[in-house]
Amino acid sequence: MKLTVQQVNEEVQKQLPMIVHVMEEMGKVMVGQRNLLEKLLIGLLSDGHILVEGVPGLAKTTAVKTLSDSIQTKFRRIQFTPDLLPADVIGTQIYSPKNGEFTVKQGPVFANIILADEINRAPAKVQSALLEAMQERQVTIGEETFPLPTPFLVMATQNPIEQEGTYPLPEAQVDRFMLKVKVDYPSKEEEILIMKRRAQNHEVKVEVVLTPEKIHQAKEIVDQVFVDDKIYDYASNVVFATRQPDLFGLKDMKGLIEYGASPRASIYLIRAAKSHAFLQGRGYVTPQDIKSIGADVLRHRVLISYEAEAQDLSSDDLLLRVFDKIDVP
């Protein structure tokens, strides 16, 4: 049933305290990194996957494990290494000599929340084993296809510094991630608080706040969040400006972008903006929601040219120019 904006606002206000409670529970374990925690919730509410880039020791694994603990879901961590095989991720068929039949042994991907740790350490064949799971929410083993549980979220991590012995993610794989989140060092005050907490060797217990059923209810409300036609137009202008910057008065960007964002970027931009609006307690999307989430949705979909690299420009720098130039409705 289609709800009015006022009704959606009321439903958002009912559902939001549960999500805030999740953030509070995660805050018992996590210090800072609020941006990462918010993006994890946006991915969960939008049925999107997240690629996290940051140096070791920034609590990336802790964040996704704590999220899983607070929402009563099955969590699996897969450590990607050069000798990993696709069967180690999705599972395989095992032959039984006793009855002469094959039985399926499901892999660790059959869980609600998957941590693909250092995903670029494994070769492309293993990375691509996740493609069907991430896009179709199913896994094919032999001649059988198995649906994955819901909710289903893949958070992959990669180290931006050490590139020796890594396999860059193919563009088709990168495009499956709704968000690419960059994790930075904590502030001095946050680091002192981390040291104080870790000085005592006792484990903090996280309460279960949400069940998969409640998550499903929240996702239904997110789907109903209102998006005006002007917002759709604004989002499409942002995406098109990455493909044809000269048509939007960005002539200085000509030759700096090799490939612009795909149509999947437009879809994810709106879906993520709706979840962002929900987390802000609103039943409608504003241009600020598009701006707030835009870089995370687009940075891994905008491929910069050698000329841009020569000028020491990143995709974030170019996206900043785009958002500064495109007229806000």
N, C-alpha and C positions, 0 to 999 in steps of 0.2 A: 504494500500500500504506500502510495506516494504521500509524504508528509509535507506540511507547509514549513516555511523557514522558522516560524515561531515554535511549531511543534518539535522541529529538529533541535532548536536551541534548548528547549525544555528537556529533551531526551539526553542531550549532551551534558547538561548540568547534573542529571541523574547518574550518568555513567562515569563522568570525570573523576569523582572521588576515589573510585576503585583504581583508576590509572595513577592518580596522585599517590595513593597508598603503595602501589608497586614501586614508584620512584623513591618513596621514603624507605621502603624495605631495602632496596638496592643501595641506598645511601648509608645503610648500616655497615656495609662492606666496602663500598666504593667511596673514595674521597675525590671530589671534583669530577672531571670528565662528564659533566652534565650534558654536553653536546652529544657525546657518544651514546649516553643512556637514552636521550630523547630520540636519536636516530634509530636505535634498536626498537623502540616502541612504535615509531612511525613505520618501520619495516614490518613489524608484527601486525599492525592495524591495516596495512596496505597490501598485504600478501606479497611483499617485496623482499629481496635478498640484499645483503650489505657486504661491501668490500671495505675492509679497514686497513689503512696504511699507517704504520708507525713503528718506531724503533722498539726493540724488546724491553720489557719491564714496565709498560704503561698500562697494565691491567686490562688488556683487551680480552684475554681469556677469562679473567675474573668477572668482567662485565656480563658476558653472555651466559656464563655459568650461573651467576647470581640471578639474572633474568629468568632463566629456566627454573631455578629453585623457587622463585616467588610466584610462578604461574602454574605449578603442578603439571609439568610436562616432562617428556623423556628427552634427555640430553645425551649427545654423543660427540666426542672429540676425535677427529681424524687427523693424525700427524702426517702431512704430506712429505714424502721423502723420494729421492730419485729411484729407489727400487720398489716403490709402491705399484701395485697392479690394479686395473679397473675392478677386478673381482674383490679386492680388499675393501672397496668402497661400496659397491652395489650388491655384492653377493655372488654366488655361483651355484652350479648344479653339482651334486655329489652322487656318484654311482654307488649303488648298493649291490654287492655280489650276491647277497642272500636271495633277493627277489628279482634281481636283474633290472631294476628301475632306477631312474634318476629322481632325487629329491632336491628341493631348492633350499639352500641355506642363505637367508637374508643377511645383507651386510649392515654396517653401522648407519647407512643413510636412512634406514627405516626408523627414524625418530622424529620428534617434533622440532627440536632445535639442534642444528649441526654446526659445529665449529670446524671449519676446514683450515687448520693451522698451517701457516706458511705454504699457501696453495701453489705458489710459484716454484716450490722445490721439486714438484713432481712433473714428469713429462706431459706433453699435450694429450696423449692417449688417456691418461688418468684424469686430467682436468676435464676432458670432454665427457667422461663418465657421469659427471654431475649435470650435464646439459639437460637431458631429458627430465631428470628429477626436479631441477629448478624451474623449467618452463612448463612441463606438462603435469607436474606433481604425480608422477608415476615412474616406475622402473620396470624395464623389460629384462628378464633373465631367461635365456633360451627362447622358448616360444610362449612363455607366460608373461603377462603384464600385471604388475601389482600396484594398486593405489597407495600413495603415501599418507601418513596420518595428518590430521589437521589440528592445530595450525602447523605450518611447515616453514621454517626459516633457516636459511643458510647464511652464516656469517663467516666470511673468509678473511684471513689476515695475510699481509705480506710486508716484508722488511724493505723500506725504500733505500737503505744504504748499501747493504751487502748484496751485490748482484752476481758474484762468482758462484757457479753451480746452480743457477736458477733458470727457469724456462718462462719467458714472458707469456702472460695470458693472451690467447688469441682474441681478436676483436669480438667474435661471436660469443665467447665466454664472458668477456668484460661487459658486453651489452646486456647480459642477463641480470646483472646486478642493478637493482633500483638505485642504490646510493653508493657512492664512494666517499668514505669519511676519513679525513686526515686527523690523526690523534697526536697532540703535541704534549710537551712536558708540563707537569703541574706547576703551579706558582710556588714560591718559597713557603708561604703560609700553609698551602695544601701539603707540601712535602714534609713539613714539620709535623703536621697532624698525622700523616701516613706513618712516620717514624714512631710517634707516640703510640699509635694503635698497634703497630707490629712489634713494639718492644715487649708486649705481653703475648705470650705464646698460647692464646686461647682462641678457639674458633667461634666466630659470630654466627649464630643461627638466623636464617631468614625465614620469616613466616610465609606460608602459602596464602596469597591474596586472591588470585584469580584461578578459575578453572577454564579448560578449553571451551566450555559452553558459554561462560561469561565473555570470553574473548570474542566468540562468534557473535554474541549480541552487540558488543561494542563495534565490531566490524560492520554490522548491518546499519548502525547509526552513522558510521563514517561514510558509507555508501550514499546515504541520504543527504549529506552535507551539500548545501546549495552552492552552485557555481554559476555566476552570471555570464552571459554571452561575451561581455566586455573582458572578463577574466580569461575566457577561452581565447579570445583574440590577442590579448596581451601575451599569454603563454606561447601561442603560435608565432607571434612576432619575435619573441626571444629565441625560439628554436630556429626559425628561418634566418635570423641574423647571423647564426653560426654557419649557415650554408652560403648565404649571399650577403655578406656584410655591406657591400657597396650600395645595395638597394635601400639600406637603412641609414645612410649617411656615415658609414664606417669605412670610408675609403682607405684610411691609414692601416686597416686590418687586411686589405687585399694581399693575398700571397702568404699570410701568416697562418692560415688554417688549411690543412690538407684535406680533411673531411669534417663536415659539420655533423650535428647530432641527428640521429635517426628518428623516425616516427615513434619508436618505442619511448624515446625521451619525452615526447609530448604527452604520451599516455601516463608515464610515471610522474611527470611534473605535476599533472593535475591530481593524480591519486595521492601523491605525497603531500601536496598542498592541502588536500581535504583532511588528511590525518593531522597535519600541523595545526590547522584551524581547530580541530577537535581537541588537541592538547592545550590550545589556548582558551578553551571553553566557549568556542563559537560554532554555530551551525551553518556558517557561510564562509566562503573563501574571500580573502582580500588580496590586493596586489602584494602586500607585505609578506603574505604566506609564500607566494611565488618567489619573491626575492630571498626569503630566509632559507628556502630549501633548494633554490635553483642551482647553486654551485655544486652541491652534493649530488644532484641528479645529472648534471651536465659535464662535470670536469673530466670524467673518464670516457665520454662520448665525443669530445671535441679533440681531434688529432691535430696537433700543431705541426707546422712545416719546419724544414731545416733552417729556413730564414728566421723563424721565430726563436728557434733554439740558439741561433747565432746572436740574437739580440737579448738572450737570457730571459725570454718571456715564457711563462707557463700558461696552461689552459685557464687557470684561475685569473691570471692577469687579463687575458682576452675576454673572459666572461664578465669581469668587472667593467670593462669598457662597454660591453653589450648592455648590461643592466643600467649603466649610467646614461646611455644614449636612447634606449627605447622609451617612448612616452608611456607614462603610467596612467591608466584610465581613472 
